[in-house]
Amino acid sequence: MFNAVADECRRRILASLARGECTVGQLTESLALPQPQVSKHLRVLRDAGAVRCRTQGRHRVYRVDPTALRELHEWTRQFEALWNERYDRLDDLLHDEEFDVDTDSDDEKGPT
C-alpha cells in the first residue's frame, strides 16, 4: 500500500476518487494526464487494494476502497502526536523570536 501511494499521480487519482466514482476518461480529463498513464496508475492502485473497479456498459468505473486505506491511516496516525508536539514547539520558538525582534527594535529607538 505504501508504494502505491508514494507516487504523486496516484495520490492525485485517489484524491479525485475520494470525491466520487470516475471512469478512466473522467480521471484523464480532470487530472490532465494521458490515458495510458492513468490506466497504469489505476492498475497499481487496484493491485494494492486501494481502488475497486466495476464495469458499467463499456466503461470501467473506479472508486476508493476505504478499508484498504485504513492500514495506511492507522500507521500514519501514530506520528500525529509527535508532529503536533513539534509544531507546538516551533510555534513557541517563532513567537519568542518575534517577541525578541520587537523588543530589539524598541531598544534601537532609544528613550522616548
Secondary structure as GFF3:
##gff-version 3
##sequence-region A 1 112
A	DSSP	alpha_helix	2	6	.	.	.	ID=ss1
A	DSSP	alpha_helix	8	18	.	.	.	ID=ss2
A	DSSP	beta_strand	22	23	.	.	.	ID=ss3
A	DSSP	alpha_helix	24	31	.	.	.	ID=ss4
A	DSSP	alpha_helix	35	48	.	.	.	ID=ss5
A	DSSP	beta_strand	51	56	.	.	.	ID=ss6
A	DSSP	beta_strand	59	64	.	.	.	ID=ss7
A	DSSP	alpha_helix	66	77	.	.	.	ID=ss8
A	DSSP	alpha_helix	80	109	.	.	.	ID=ss9
###
